[in-house]
Amino acid sequence: MNPVKTDQSWRGVDQLDKKDIMDGERFRIKWMDNSITEELIKLDNSSYMVSDMGHPWEIQVRKAYIDINYKGAKAKLYLAENQKILCERI
């Protein structure tokens, strides 16, 4: 099991074991209390424009998250933002 990381190139795509994470994948997740659950992964897709020597480029961003219920409220937990959460593909 390894943490999810964001590709450090120009893409901004979350990866597990250097492979892009796809929407709808199932992961086994080891939480900080050592419990393990199976979760459906979702992606937030967005893009932004950058300029390189006057030429515009669209940069795609894909952030992996899971839906959680926190104190009765729905929330998104972004996996790359907490390196203590370990994951593996199922």
Beta strands, then each sheet from edge to edge (+ up, - down):
strand 1: 5-6
strand 2: 14-16
strand 3: 19-20
strand 4: 26-30
strand 5: 36-40
strand 6: 42-52
strand 7: 55-70
strand 8: 73-78
strand 9: 86-89
sheet 1: 1+ 2- 3+
sheet 2: 5+ 4- 9+
sheet 3: 6+ 7- 8+
end
